[in-house]
């Protein structure tokens, strides 16, 4: 194998180890850091497997011909793993659209200076706390969210805390506004794949790269200004509205073929084959490119 290939492999390995140590030292996980970490793992595997196969005489092909082959092998293996995981989710008892309830436990915000600063910023921008909700996905996994509204009552902010492996949290934001025309504008930075369909009157923009809430809020307001719509104040409380959203999403996705009808789910699972493909595609885009499907 050429000497510069060893140097490249060594540099990638050192970067990957340093990245892992740095990531584990952080109290909160970051989708952006996770994307870089996945690409590093992919590249380290590609160059390492090609080097070992060539140097041990397992494959009699040029090194630079083996690199793209092992690159594609990783893609194939990850595709198979993700497809099996999506199939397992479809057959599991976990709800795809869980119902929320009021969070009365008091465990609303993590006690960390980062979130104290965020709450101070929300107050300075005129946002006030409205409600704290939670949803039980399974006995050991609960989604917690805090809802705020701006001074006009037209922009509703959901701060969602997503548990991650290793006991860390990923924090995501969703901004929603209803207009006089009946449309719903949603701007978020969620890093969870959806893959399904939204109702026609929902205009959704998802940008996992935009992690800072001030930038996300500026983007949401820019969308409203560009659309030249008249925002209307929220009248329903977050619990009523969110559970109504979940019911509407489940109905729409059943009608459009993303989900099997309830009577067929025990035999076939919840998600159809076409739906599983959509989830797999969006999952891959989010995991490696930080992009989601375009909904408008």
C-alpha positions as CSV (number, residue, x, y, z in Angstrom):
1,X,0.0,0.0,0.0
2,X,1.4,3.5,-0.8
3,X,3.0,5.4,2.2
4,X,0.6,8.4,1.8
5,X,-2.3,6.0,2.2
6,X,-1.0,4.9,5.6
7,X,-0.6,8.5,6.6
8,X,-4.2,9.3,5.6
9,X,-5.4,6.2,7.5
10,X,-3.4,7.2,10.6
11,X,-4.7,10.8,10.4
12,X,-8.3,9.6,10.1
13,X,-7.9,7.2,13.0
14,X,-6.5,9.9,15.3
15,X,-9.3,12.3,14.3
16,X,-11.9,9.7,15.0
17,X,-10.5,8.8,18.5
18,X,-10.1,12.5,19.4
19,X,-13.7,13.2,18.2
20,X,-15.1,10.3,20.3
21,X,-13.3,11.5,23.4
22,X,-14.5,15.1,22.8
23,X,-18.1,14.1,22.1
24,X,-18.3,11.9,25.3
25,X,-17.0,14.9,27.4
26,X,-20.0,17.0,26.3
27,X,-23.1,16.9,28.6
28,X,-25.5,17.1,25.6
29,X,-25.4,15.3,22.3
30,X,-25.4,17.3,19.1
31,X,-26.8,16.1,15.8
32,X,-24.1,18.1,14.0
33,X,-21.3,16.4,15.9
34,X,-23.0,13.0,15.3
35,X,-22.9,13.6,11.5
36,X,-19.2,14.2,11.5
37,X,-18.7,11.2,13.8
38,X,-20.6,8.9,11.4
39,X,-18.6,10.1,8.4
40,X,-15.3,9.5,10.3
41,X,-16.3,6.0,11.3
42,X,-17.3,5.3,7.7
43,X,-14.0,6.6,6.3
44,X,-11.9,4.8,8.9
45,X,-13.6,1.5,8.1
46,X,-13.2,2.0,4.4
47,X,-9.4,2.8,4.4
48,X,-8.7,0.2,7.2
49,X,-10.5,-2.7,5.6
50,X,-8.9,-1.9,2.2
51,X,-5.4,-1.8,3.8
52,X,-5.8,-5.0,5.7
53,X,-7.3,-6.9,2.7
54,X,-4.4,-5.7,0.5
55,X,-1.5,-6.2,3.0
56,X,-2.7,-9.6,4.2
57,X,-3.2,-10.8,0.7
58,X,-6.9,-11.5,1.1
59,X,-7.8,-9.7,-2.1
60,X,-5.4,-9.3,-5.0
61,X,-6.6,-5.9,-6.2
62,X,-5.0,-2.4,-6.2
63,X,-5.5,-0.5,-3.0
64,X,-7.4,2.4,-4.6
65,X,-9.8,-0.1,-6.3
66,X,-10.6,-1.6,-2.9
67,X,-11.4,1.7,-1.2
68,X,-14.6,2.4,-3.1
69,X,-15.6,-1.3,-2.8
70,X,-15.4,-1.2,1.0
71,X,-17.1,2.3,1.0
72,X,-20.1,0.7,-0.7
73,X,-19.9,-2.3,1.6
74,X,-20.4,-0.1,4.6
75,X,-23.3,1.6,2.9
76,X,-24.9,-1.8,2.2
77,X,-24.4,-3.1,5.7
78,X,-25.8,0.1,7.2
79,X,-28.8,0.0,4.8
80,X,-29.5,-3.6,5.9
81,X,-29.2,-2.7,9.6
82,X,-31.5,0.4,9.3
83,X,-34.0,-1.5,7.3
84,X,-34.2,-4.2,10.0
85,X,-34.5,-1.6,12.7
86,X,-37.4,0.2,10.9
87,X,-39.1,-3.2,10.4
88,X,-38.7,-3.9,14.1
89,X,-40.2,-0.5,15.0
90,X,-43.1,-1.2,12.6
91,X,-43.8,-4.6,14.4
92,X,-43.3,-3.2,17.9
93,X,-45.9,-1.9,20.3
94,X,-44.3,1.6,20.4
95,X,-46.7,4.2,19.1
96,X,-45.6,6.2,16.1
97,X,-47.9,9.1,17.2
98,X,-47.9,9.0,21.0
99,X,-50.4,10.8,23.0
100,X,-49.2,13.6,25.3
101,X,-50.2,14.4,28.9
102,X,-49.4,17.2,31.3
103,X,-46.0,16.8,32.9
104,X,-46.7,17.3,36.6
105,X,-43.4,15.8,37.8
106,X,-41.5,19.1,37.8
107,X,-38.8,17.6,35.7
108,X,-39.2,20.1,32.9
109,X,-35.8,21.6,32.2
110,X,-32.3,20.1,32.8
111,X,-30.4,22.0,35.4
112,X,-27.5,23.3,33.2
113,X,-26.3,26.8,32.7
114,X,-26.9,26.5,29.0
115,X,-30.7,26.2,29.6
116,X,-30.7,28.9,32.2
117,X,-29.3,31.2,29.6
118,X,-31.9,30.0,27.1
119,X,-34.7,30.7,29.5
120,X,-33.4,34.2,30.1
121,X,-33.2,34.8,26.4
122,X,-36.8,33.7,26.0
123,X,-38.0,36.1,28.6
124,X,-36.0,38.9,26.9
125,X,-37.8,38.1,23.6
126,X,-41.3,38.2,25.3
127,X,-41.9,34.5,25.3
128,X,-43.9,33.1,28.3
129,X,-44.2,29.6,29.5
130,X,-47.6,28.0,28.6
131,X,-47.4,24.3,29.4
132,X,-45.1,21.3,30.0
133,X,-46.0,18.0,28.4
134,X,-44.7,14.5,28.2
135,X,-45.4,11.3,26.2
136,X,-44.5,7.8,27.2
137,X,-43.1,5.9,24.1
138,X,-42.3,2.9,26.3
139,X,-41.9,2.4,30.0
140,X,-38.2,3.4,30.0
141,X,-38.5,6.2,27.5
142,X,-40.4,9.5,27.9
143,X,-40.4,12.5,25.6
144,X,-40.6,15.8,27.5
145,X,-41.4,19.1,26.0
146,X,-41.9,22.7,27.2
147,X,-44.2,25.1,25.3
148,X,-43.8,28.9,25.1
149,X,-45.7,31.6,23.2
150,X,-44.5,35.0,22.1
151,X,-46.0,38.3,23.2
152,X,-48.5,38.3,20.4
153,X,-49.6,34.8,21.1
154,X,-49.1,33.8,17.4
155,X,-45.8,31.9,17.6
156,X,-45.8,28.8,19.7
157,X,-42.4,27.3,20.6
158,X,-41.9,23.7,21.5
159,X,-38.6,22.8,23.2
160,X,-38.3,19.0,23.0
161,X,-35.8,17.0,25.0
162,X,-34.9,13.7,23.3
163,X,-33.1,11.0,25.4
164,X,-30.0,9.5,23.6
165,X,-28.0,6.4,24.3
166,X,-25.5,6.9,27.1
167,X,-27.8,9.1,29.1
168,X,-27.4,12.3,27.2
169,X,-30.0,14.6,25.7
170,X,-30.6,16.2,22.4
171,X,-32.5,19.4,22.5
172,X,-34.7,20.4,19.5
173,X,-37.0,23.3,18.8
174,X,-40.2,23.6,16.8
175,X,-42.0,27.0,16.0
176,X,-45.5,26.9,14.8
177,X,-47.9,29.6,13.6
178,X,-51.5,29.4,12.4
179,X,-52.8,31.9,9.8
180,X,-56.1,33.4,9.0
181,X,-56.2,31.3,5.8
182,X,-56.1,28.1,7.9
183,X,-52.5,27.2,7.1
184,X,-50.0,26.0,9.7
185,X,-46.4,27.1,9.3
186,X,-43.9,24.8,11.1
187,X,-40.2,25.5,11.3
188,X,-38.1,23.1,13.3
189,X,-34.6,21.5,13.7
190,X,-35.7,18.0,14.7
191,X,-33.2,15.3,14.0
192,X,-35.8,12.5,14.0
193,X,-36.8,10.9,10.7
194,X,-40.5,11.1,9.9
195,X,-40.9,10.0,6.3
196,X,-44.6,10.3,6.4
197,X,-47.1,12.8,4.9
198,X,-48.2,16.1,6.3
199,X,-51.7,17.5,5.8
200,X,-52.0,19.8,2.8
201,X,-52.4,22.9,5.0
202,X,-49.2,22.3,6.9
203,X,-46.1,24.0,5.5
204,X,-43.1,22.4,7.1
205,X,-39.4,23.3,6.9
206,X,-37.0,21.1,8.8
207,X,-33.3,22.2,9.2
208,X,-31.3,20.1,11.6
209,X,-28.2,22.2,11.0
210,X,-29.8,25.3,12.4
211,X,-29.3,24.4,16.1
212,X,-29.4,27.9,17.6
213,X,-32.9,29.0,18.6
214,X,-32.4,32.7,17.7
215,X,-31.5,31.7,14.1
216,X,-34.4,29.3,13.9
217,X,-36.8,32.0,15.2
218,X,-35.5,34.5,12.6
219,X,-36.0,31.9,9.9
220,X,-39.6,31.2,11.0
221,X,-40.4,35.0,11.0
222,X,-38.8,35.4,7.6
223,X,-41.0,32.6,6.2
224,X,-44.1,34.3,7.6
225,X,-43.1,37.6,6.1
226,X,-42.4,36.1,2.7
227,X,-45.7,34.3,2.7
228,X,-47.6,37.5,3.4
229,X,-50.1,35.7,5.7
230,X,-52.0,37.0,8.7
231,X,-51.0,35.1,11.8
232,X,-53.8,34.4,14.3
233,X,-53.4,34.0,18.1
234,X,-53.5,30.5,19.5
235,X,-56.8,29.6,21.3
236,X,-56.3,25.9,22.1
237,X,-53.8,24.9,24.9
238,X,-50.7,22.9,23.7
239,X,-52.0,19.6,25.1
240,X,-55.3,19.8,23.1
241,X,-53.6,21.0,19.9
242,X,-50.7,18.5,20.0
243,X,-52.9,15.5,20.6
244,X,-55.2,16.7,17.8
245,X,-52.1,17.0,15.5
246,X,-51.2,13.4,16.4
247,X,-54.6,12.1,15.5
248,X,-54.7,14.1,12.2
249,X,-51.2,12.8,11.2
250,X,-52.2,9.2,11.9
251,X,-55.4,9.6,9.9
252,X,-53.6,11.3,6.9
253,X,-50.8,8.8,6.8
254,X,-53.2,5.9,6.9
255,X,-55.2,7.3,4.1
256,X,-52.1,8.0,1.9
257,X,-50.6,4.5,2.4
258,X,-47.8,5.3,4.8
259,X,-49.5,3.2,7.5
260,X,-51.6,0.1,7.3
261,X,-55.2,0.4,8.4
262,X,-55.7,-0.5,12.1
263,X,-57.2,-3.9,11.3
264,X,-54.1,-5.0,9.3
265,X,-51.4,-3.8,11.7
266,X,-51.4,-6.9,13.9
267,X,-50.5,-9.0,10.9
268,X,-48.3,-6.7,8.8
269,X,-47.1,-4.1,11.3
270,X,-47.8,-0.4,11.4
271,X,-45.7,0.9,8.4
272,X,-46.2,-0.2,4.8
273,X,-43.3,-1.2,2.6
274,X,-43.5,2.1,0.8
275,X,-43.6,3.9,4.2
276,X,-40.5,2.0,5.4
277,X,-38.6,3.1,2.3
278,X,-39.5,6.7,3.0
279,X,-38.4,6.4,6.6
280,X,-35.2,4.7,5.6
281,X,-34.4,7.4,3.0
282,X,-35.1,10.3,5.4
283,X,-33.1,8.5,8.2
284,X,-30.1,8.2,5.9
285,X,-30.3,11.9,4.8
286,X,-30.6,13.1,8.4
287,X,-27.8,10.8,9.7
288,X,-25.2,11.6,7.1
289,X,-26.2,14.9,5.4
290,X,-28.3,16.6,8.1
291,X,-31.1,17.1,5.6
292,X,-34.7,16.2,5.6
293,X,-37.2,15.8,2.9
294,X,-38.7,19.0,1.5
295,X,-42.3,19.5,2.3
296,X,-43.0,22.7,0.5
